Amino acid sequence: MLIVQKYGGTSMGSVERIQNVARRVAKWHAAGHQVVVVPSAMSGETNRLLGLAKEISPQPDLRELDMLAATGEQASSALLAIALMRQGVAARSYAGWQVPVRTDSAYTKARILSIDDTRIRADLESGRVVIVTGFQGIDDEGHITTLGRGGSDTSAVAVAAAMGADECLIFTDVDGVYTTDPRVVPEARRMNVISFEEMLEMASLGSKVLQIRSVEFAGKYQVPLRVLSSLTDPLIPVDEEMHSGTLITFEEDQKMETAVVSGIAFSRDEAKVTLRNVPDTPGVAYSILGPVAAANIDVDMILQNISQQGMTDFSFTVNRNDFARTLELLKTQIGPAVGAGEVVSDDKVAKVSIVGIGMRSHVGVASLMFRTLAEEGINIQMISTSEIKTSVLINDKYMELAVRALHKAFELDQESVQAEA
Amino acid sequence: MLIVQKYGGTSMGSVERIQNVARRVAKWHAAGHQVVVVPSAMSGETNRLLGLAKEISPQPDLRELDMLAATGEQASSALLAIALMRQGVAARSYAGWQVPVRTDSAYTKARILSIDDTRIRADLESGRVVIVTGFQGIDDEGHITTLGRGGSDTSAVAVAAAMGADECLIFTDVDGVYTTDPRVVPEARRMNVISFEEMLEMASLGSKVLQIRSVEFAGKYQVPLRVLSSLTDPLIPVDEEMHSGTLITFEEDQKMETAVVSGIAFSRDEAKVTLRNVPDTPGVAYSILGPVAAANIDVDMILQNISQQGMTDFSFTVNRNDFARTLELLKTQIGPAVGAGEVVSDDKVAKVSIVGIGMRSHVGVASLMFRTLAEEGINIQMISTSEIKTSVLINDKYMELAVRALHKAFELDQESVQAEA
């Protein structure tokens, strides 16, 4: 089989850990698989480099930041190649530009356009393990680009997609995707299988296991992704490792019909703003949200109250980082422009979501959610729904309580409810 | 003018120092010059990277070592670009492969074949300072290569040669080339001008100011080189800086005829071996030195005694690092093969040389050297001469004494003896 393996910064964090990665890769190679490895920079290295840049300039040039940051993966990739050869495995490392991994020119957040696998394939054919630096590529002008934080996940998936790999293994410091954060709910269970759509919702809602773009990419190109731990014994049998962790699959039939809710996601990065007493005229939502979007602020949940005497209250949530800018915009521009009353705000809110592909065909899921929260005395401030997700905004002091109650109510701690591959 | 400036690892050793380099470069840019900067890695970084590789493998693969080591200059170059932009100077950094700097494929000690200056020139025309990573290039197969220790000097000279720069300034932690090492002779004087040939002899004999290959390169392409300090105030006037340090020139008329000896070089990296009682047949020198060369051991001084009764003693010197290998070779292979007697050796020797382009046309220079040493009671073990140099091998405990006595005898502490530009 052709296997792409991605190792995160923690897995590459020291000489000893790099040697362990090499042992693991060597084991797969010895079992007859063709292996392409995509490593991150050694943990701390990217921050060290960007820290130097920040010491020099508060707003470093983005092209030069990418030149700088890309060195981290180049170094770790070369070290891994050296470690593999030390263990008797032929190996060769390539920087993104050498493959090449072609991207657009959006420095620090570039998108992969294409990957030429000629060189990688020739090396694989000759028996080598090929190491491709994560996180980076080259644009049309020959400048180095990087894909942004977590970009190595995307690099790995893109390589797997370009090569039609049988599976892309994401080795990280957790052993899979859980029904919710085990630090909040000790009974949280690792899922053996999750669908791409569910993973997408889990990732975007704050389960930080995989970079969201990599999941989108995997879904688009139907690359089977597996998240698994690099902290286990590197010499456990390949057959066993091949079934560990969590498989993120695009094949729906791998999920049993009984799985209604797969996981609970939550996020504290929320803030709510409300414009009071807005004249309820056609186009008012656009008058309010247009300028917000123009200021490059992402709006998440939106609520427009039922109109009373031609007036309404209009609420929406933004990321807490954008809270101050949003408030300023509402008070100085948007509020006066639409003739609204006062602006009220709350940055002590959290979003809790239930996610499950089975929700599509099951009724009563949302109502169980609402009933559970009501029984705990938790007030729901806003609601948003999609086909496979229901989210509520609540006072953030109740967040953990809500997550635990919902985890129990949807019986996520019970193995039998969960689908198995 | 088009000026290439090279900054060593010490000059780039911290955020503050990089900011100082940026100030210096900005000053030259503001004075209307086109500036290409070639920085080394931050001091300690190359050793840190190679140390990681050595921890993983005692003999790391050379291609991967170059992948690894090349990251040091890429990072420092990007940081310098950021520092320049912070000071309002448009700048852009390029890795060797981006220029491209084409080399052969001799990893860790590659030689530059050609430099394409199209990209650099376009940036200069548009008013940018261009930064080119020192120490590295790309081979025909698209692999990263490095030029070996001190290779950034060579990179700078090669860029200057390719672009026909008006001058190549090598900024380092000393303020020029001295008549000898000031730590040994406090009266040593900085030279304002030295010829390439003299510099070549001084460099190869242990004056570690410039990498020897960079001097050869500068001589070959007639690039005016200036060695000067990066530790002075970065904002001293350009006109003043342009005349500081030591100019290494290919124009002989810049040297006054009176300069007979320019400097005293010395080296303790020597070891002497002697094959006793060698049958003095035609071709015996080749029988002895052929296998030594085949073992990749550089031989420096050679002495074959006058033959007595068809037998001779044959001595030569090698670098102290090759001493053990050479002895082994002589005892087990060469000695038996040529029918020699015992092998004797001495690794407590030093080489002292007087260097001066004026020696070509002056007689009596060597005899003043020998007389001076005799007066100090220093025995000369071997002698070698070239057009512009006379070297002697002596007991290494007399090395400093010899250097001081010669420095005085040739009046190198006297300004009037020394040529001026």
Interface residues (C-beta under 8 A of the other chain):
Chain A: V15 I18 Q19 L49 L52 A53 E55 I56 S57 P60 D61 R63 E64 L65 M67 L68 A70 T71 G72 Q74 A75 S77 A78 L79 A81 I82 A83 M85 R86 R92 S93 A95 W97 Q98 G142 H143 I144
Chain B: V15 I18 Q19 L49 L52 A53 E55 I56 S57 P60 D61 R63 E64 L65 M67 L68 A70 T71 G72 Q74 A75 S77 A78 L79 A81 I82 A83 M85 R86 R92 S93 A95 W97 Q98 G142 H143 I144
